[in-house]
Amino acid sequence: MDGFSDQPFRTICRQFGSAISYTEFINTTDVLQKHPYILKRIAFQETERPVGFQIYGNSTDEIIKAAEILDDYSPDFFDLNLGCSERHVASRGAGSGLLRFPEKIREIMTALVTHFHIPITAKFRIGWDKTSLNYIEIAKILEDSGASMIAVHGRTRDQRWREPALWQPIEAVKNAVSIPVIGNGDVRTIEDINEMFEQTGCDGIMIGRAAIGNPWIFSRINKNELSQTEILEMISKHWKNVEDFYGREKALVLFRKHLKSYLSTPQFADLELKQLISAADPIIALGIENQPS
Ligand SMILES: Cc1cc2nc3c(=O)[nH]c(=O)nc-3n(C[C@H](O)[C@H](O)[C@H](O)COP(=O)(O)O)c2cc1C
């Protein structure tokens, strides 16, 4: 997840049992223009393997050239993003914008599979909007083009994050292809994990928002049952990872949203936020006081 699933956070998720790491999505244009932030985005620890670099773009040529550069950093697989709904991505025909051009998806996936020896996977939404649900067509195109695994987010581009994710299309995709299918969308609790497996028959589950401030979900531990101390210790550990990785100044900015999620839990409902933050780490407290809100 852009802005969240960086190396400091993913390594914690892995310690709690996440099976695969995907980088935050990577703009292939930025790779070719050698934007320095890309190096942070593709950094990973050996303990994270298998790790996939998730890429997006709208030009086959550019995607291949960027992936050639990224390949030098030894990912275990490349994942093609066909799900991003952001206007600046989708309206230029990248991310979920490609769902309107299935044959272009075939072209890109075939080129990636042909060019690289590592597995190529893809993640997609179930269509552009409700009048153009083409998830079976997309799944089959990806499989025919050589994709090793696909992940399905049960919403259209038009829905963004509105309305509950549909899980029936995940089941339909699972029944339509023979490659592994990962289900995604609105898995928030341990019960949801079991339910998605049962309802869809999918091979794996991708957890997004519910993991923010809650890496315990990968161990099927209910965060609500943890003590304040356990949560505060995790905050300190995560903060240290972030500070080591980015340096204090940037870490202070980036860690705030994680901190807010860690503390959004009934165990901390009655306590003053500032007091909690100070308990978690005085340095974070200091930084937050100095940040514009
Ligand atoms: C802040 C944010 C950033 C995201 N960034 C990415 C991304 O870089 N790549 C991607 O495939 N999906 C991204 N997503 C979508 C999630 O991976 C996921 O498909 C979606 O949130 C639904 O799953 P969930 O209900 O488990 O969150 C992002 C979602 C959010 C909220």
The ligand as a Tripos MOL2 file, in Angstrom:
@<TRIPOS>MOLECULE
LIG
   31    33     1     0     0
SMALL
NO_CHARGES

@<TRIPOS>ATOM
      1 C1         -3.5070    4.2410    1.3050 C.3       1 LIG1
      2 C2         -3.6430    3.0880    0.3500 C.ar      1 LIG1
      3 C3         -2.6360    2.8280   -0.5460 C.ar      1 LIG1
      4 C4         -2.7420    1.7590   -1.4460 C.ar      1 LIG1
      5 N1         -1.7150    1.4980   -2.2980 N.ar      1 LIG1
      6 C5         -1.7640    0.4040   -3.0940 C.ar      1 LIG1
      7 C6         -0.6530    0.0400   -3.9080 C.ar      1 LIG1
      8 O1          0.3820    0.7100   -3.9370 O.2       1 LIG1
      9 N2         -0.7920   -1.0690   -4.6810 N.ar      1 LIG1
     10 C7         -1.9170   -1.8410   -4.6700 C.ar      1 LIG1
     11 O2         -1.9970   -2.8470   -5.3660 O.2       1 LIG1
     12 N3         -2.9820   -1.5040   -3.9290 N.ar      1 LIG1
     13 C8         -2.9220   -0.4210   -3.1350 C.ar      1 LIG1
     14 N4         -3.9980   -0.1110   -2.3420 N.ar      1 LIG1
     15 C9         -5.2030   -0.9570   -2.3910 C.3       1 LIG1
     16 C10        -5.1010   -2.0860   -1.3690 C.3       1 LIG1
     17 O3         -3.9920   -2.8990   -1.6600 O.3       1 LIG1
     18 C11        -6.3530   -2.9680   -1.3800 C.3       1 LIG1
     19 O4         -6.5220   -3.5100   -2.6540 O.3       1 LIG1
     20 C12        -7.6190   -2.2170   -0.9940 C.3       1 LIG1
     21 O5         -7.3940   -1.3060    0.0620 O.3       1 LIG1
     22 C13        -8.7060   -3.2110   -0.5410 C.3       1 LIG1
     23 O6         -8.2140   -4.0870    0.4360 O.3       1 LIG1
     24 P1         -8.4480   -3.8500    2.0110 P.3       1 LIG1
     25 O7         -9.9380   -3.7850    2.2310 O.co2     1 LIG1
     26 O8         -7.8120   -5.0510    2.6650 O.co2     1 LIG1
     27 O9         -7.7900   -2.5570    2.3610 O.co2     1 LIG1
     28 C14        -3.9020    0.9460   -1.4440 C.ar      1 LIG1
     29 C15        -4.9200    1.2220   -0.5340 C.ar      1 LIG1
     30 C16        -4.8060    2.2740    0.3570 C.ar      1 LIG1
     31 C17        -5.9310    2.5320    1.3290 C.3       1 LIG1
@<TRIPOS>BOND
     1     1     2 1
     2     2     3 ar
     3     2    30 ar
     4     3     4 ar
     5     4     5 ar
     6     4    28 ar
     7     5     6 ar
     8     6     7 ar
     9     6    13 1
    10     7     8 2
    11     7     9 ar
    12     9    10 ar
    13    10    11 2
    14    10    12 ar
    15    12    13 ar
    16    13    14 ar
    17    14    15 1
    18    14    28 ar
    19    15    16 1
    20    16    17 1
    21    16    18 1
    22    18    19 1
    23    18    20 1
    24    20    21 1
    25    20    22 1
    26    22    23 1
    27    23    24 1
    28    24    25 2
    29    24    26 1
    30    24    27 1
    31    28    29 ar
    32    29    30 ar
    33    30    31 1
@<TRIPOS>SUBSTRUCTURE
     1 LIG1         1 GROUP 0 **** ****
